[in-house]
Structure formats: C-alpha cells, structure tokens
C-alpha cells in the first residue's frame, strides 16, 4: 500500500508526524478516510476519534474540533485539542 505524510498538530505541539497508510476522521459533513493520492480538500472537524493506520498498527487520537487539510503533499490535521487514546 502506498504511504503519504500525515501530521496531527494541536495548539501546544505536533503530536504525530509520519508516513502512514490511511487516516480515518470525522468532518462536520460526515466521516472520511484518506489514502495516498486522495483528492485535495479542506473541512472542519467535529469532536471524535481519529484512527491512523500504518501497516498492522493503528494509533487512535481523541480530538476536539479543528480542521483537516489534504493536499498533494499529505494530510495535516489541526486540532483544537488532541490526546492519544492508550
């Protein structure tokens, strides 16, 4: 599976940055998944969990609002608040 760059940023710091296989999140207009080569878009996010898949590893983050920006260079998620769910 092709990888793409994903970065999760909160006001305090960058929480996660890596080449990943897939990211699933919840926008205000519905849930979406991003894979390598996804069409560019931007959307507001609702408070929800974000699943980050890299091979067989899945990391889960709880976010409280923010914005998602998907570009040809990758996916940046700017969260108002975010913590990793352990």
C-alpha positions as protocol buffer text, in pm:
chain_id: "A"
residue {
  index: 1
  type: UNK
  ca { x: 0 y: 0 z: 0 }
}
residue {
  index: 2
  type: UNK
  ca { x: 131 y: 347 z: -87 }
}
residue {
  index: 3
  type: UNK
  ca { x: 209 y: 578 z: 204 }
}
residue {
  index: 4
  type: UNK
  ca { x: 157 y: 952 z: 249 }
}
residue {
  index: 5
  type: UNK
  ca { x: 266 y: 1209 z: 506 }
}
residue {
  index: 6
  type: UNK
  ca { x: 27 y: 1276 z: 798 }
}
residue {
  index: 7
  type: UNK
  ca { x: 73 y: 1537 z: 1067 }
}
residue {
  index: 8
  type: UNK
  ca { x: -151 y: 1593 z: 1372 }
}
residue {
  index: 9
  type: UNK
  ca { x: -97 y: 1933 z: 1533 }
}
residue {
  index: 10
  type: UNK
  ca { x: -256 y: 2085 z: 1844 }
}
residue {
  index: 11
  type: UNK
  ca { x: -201 y: 2441 z: 1973 }
}
residue {
  index: 12
  type: UNK
  ca { x: 61 y: 2310 z: 2218 }
}
residue {
  index: 13
  type: UNK
  ca { x: 269 y: 2092 z: 1985 }
}
residue {
  index: 14
  type: UNK
  ca { x: 286 y: 1847 z: 1697 }
}
residue {
  index: 15
  type: UNK
  ca { x: 150 y: 1520 z: 1841 }
}
residue {
  index: 16
  type: UNK
  ca { x: 224 y: 1291 z: 1549 }
}
residue {
  index: 17
  type: UNK
  ca { x: 407 y: 1307 z: 1218 }
}
residue {
  index: 18
  type: UNK
  ca { x: 485 y: 1007 z: 998 }
}
residue {
  index: 19
  type: UNK
  ca { x: 438 y: 832 z: 666 }
}
residue {
  index: 20
  type: UNK
  ca { x: 116 y: 628 z: 704 }
}
residue {
  index: 21
  type: UNK
  ca { x: -121 y: 408 z: 502 }
}
residue {
  index: 22
  type: UNK
  ca { x: -461 y: 554 z: 599 }
}
residue {
  index: 23
  type: UNK
  ca { x: -625 y: 810 z: 828 }
}
residue {
  index: 24
  type: UNK
  ca { x: -996 y: 800 z: 922 }
}
residue {
  index: 25
  type: UNK
  ca { x: -1160 y: 1110 z: 1072 }
}
residue {
  index: 26
  type: UNK
  ca { x: -1500 y: 1276 z: 1119 }
}
residue {
  index: 27
  type: UNK
  ca { x: -1576 y: 1602 z: 942 }
}
residue {
  index: 28
  type: UNK
  ca { x: -1876 y: 1818 z: 1019 }
}
residue {
  index: 29
  type: UNK
  ca { x: -2034 y: 1687 z: 696 }
}
residue {
  index: 30
  type: UNK
  ca { x: -1953 y: 1320 z: 760 }
}
residue {
  index: 31
  type: UNK
  ca { x: -1682 y: 1062 z: 815 }
}
residue {
  index: 32
  type: UNK
  ca { x: -1397 y: 1025 z: 568 }
}
residue {
  index: 33
  type: UNK
  ca { x: -1084 y: 822 z: 507 }
}
residue {
  index: 34
  type: UNK
  ca { x: -766 y: 941 z: 339 }
}
residue {
  index: 35
  type: UNK
  ca { x: -529 y: 720 z: 140 }
}
residue {
  index: 36
  type: UNK
  ca { x: -227 y: 813 z: -71 }
}
residue {
  index: 37
  type: UNK
  ca { x: -334 y: 1008 z: -381 }
}
residue {
  index: 38
  type: UNK
  ca { x: -656 y: 1141 z: -225 }
}
residue {
  index: 39
  type: UNK
  ca { x: -808 y: 1444 z: -396 }
}
residue {
  index: 40
  type: UNK
  ca { x: -726 y: 1772 z: -218 }
}
residue {
  index: 41
  type: UNK
  ca { x: -990 y: 1912 z: 18 }
}
residue {
  index: 42
  type: UNK
  ca { x: -1035 y: 2103 z: 341 }
}
residue {
  index: 43
  type: UNK
  ca { x: -1305 y: 2054 z: 603 }
}
residue {
  index: 44
  type: UNK
  ca { x: -1393 y: 2142 z: 960 }
}
residue {
  index: 45
  type: UNK
  ca { x: -1376 y: 1853 z: 1205 }
}
residue {
  index: 46
  type: UNK
  ca { x: -1614 y: 1754 z: 1479 }
}
residue {
  index: 47
  type: UNK
  ca { x: -1506 y: 1615 z: 1814 }
}
residue {
  index: 48
  type: UNK
  ca { x: -1429 y: 1249 z: 1751 }
}
residue {
  index: 49
  type: UNK
  ca { x: -1161 y: 983 z: 1730 }
}
residue {
  index: 50
  type: UNK
  ca { x: -900 y: 980 z: 1452 }
}
residue {
  index: 51
  type: UNK
  ca { x: -759 y: 640 z: 1351 }
}
residue {
  index: 52
  type: UNK
  ca { x: -410 y: 637 z: 1198 }
}
residue {
  index: 53
  type: UNK
  ca { x: -312 y: 313 z: 1022 }
}
residue {
  index: 54
  type: UNK
  ca { x: 46 y: 219 z: 943 }
}
residue {
  index: 55
  type: UNK
  ca { x: 73 y: -143 z: 837 }
}
residue {
  index: 56
  type: UNK
  ca { x: -92 y: -351 z: 1110 }
}
residue {
  index: 57
  type: UNK
  ca { x: -51 y: -73 z: 1370 }
}
residue {
  index: 58
  type: UNK
  ca { x: -346 y: 155 z: 1450 }
}
residue {
  index: 59
  type: UNK
  ca { x: -298 y: 464 z: 1666 }
}
residue {
  index: 60
  type: UNK
  ca { x: -608 y: 640 z: 1797 }
}
residue {
  index: 61
  type: UNK
  ca { x: -635 y: 1008 z: 1891 }
}
residue {
  index: 62
  type: UNK
  ca { x: -930 y: 1188 z: 2051 }
}
residue {
  index: 63
  type: UNK
  ca { x: -971 y: 1535 z: 1903 }
}
residue {
  index: 64
  type: UNK
  ca { x: -1194 y: 1828 z: 1994 }
}
residue {
  index: 65
  type: UNK
  ca { x: -1272 y: 2019 z: 1675 }
}
residue {
  index: 66
  type: UNK
  ca { x: -1030 y: 2163 z: 1423 }
}
residue {
  index: 67
  type: UNK
  ca { x: -960 y: 2145 z: 1050 }
}
residue {
  index: 68
  type: UNK
  ca { x: -837 y: 1884 z: 803 }
}
residue {
  index: 69
  type: UNK
  ca { x: -627 y: 1988 z: 504 }
}
residue {
  index: 70
  type: UNK
  ca { x: -549 y: 1726 z: 239 }
}
residue {
  index: 71
  type: UNK
  ca { x: -303 y: 1835 z: -32 }
}
residue {
  index: 72
  type: UNK
  ca { x: -83 y: 1652 z: -283 }
}
residue {
  index: 73
  type: UNK
  ca { x: 195 y: 1681 z: -21 }
}
residue {
  index: 74
  type: UNK
  ca { x: -6 y: 1499 z: 250 }
}
residue {
  index: 75
  type: UNK
  ca { x: -266 y: 1543 z: 522 }
}
residue {
  index: 76
  type: UNK
  ca { x: -242 y: 1796 z: 805 }
}
residue {
  index: 77
  type: UNK
  ca { x: -495 y: 1781 z: 1086 }
}
residue {
  index: 78
  type: UNK
  ca { x: -510 y: 2096 z: 1300 }
}
residue {
  index: 79
  type: UNK
  ca { x: -696 y: 2006 z: 1620 }
}
residue {
  index: 80
  type: UNK
  ca { x: -823 y: 2249 z: 1883 }
}
residue {
  index: 81
  type: UNK
  ca { x: -733 y: 1980 z: 2141 }
}
residue {
  index: 82
  type: UNK
  ca { x: -594 y: 1630 z: 2092 }
}
residue {
  index: 83
  type: UNK
  ca { x: -470 y: 1340 z: 2302 }
}
residue {
  index: 84
  type: UNK
  ca { x: -363 y: 989 z: 2212 }
}
residue {
  index: 85
  type: UNK
  ca { x: -601 y: 719 z: 2336 }
}
residue {
  index: 86
  type: UNK
  ca { x: -399 y: 444 z: 2503 }
}
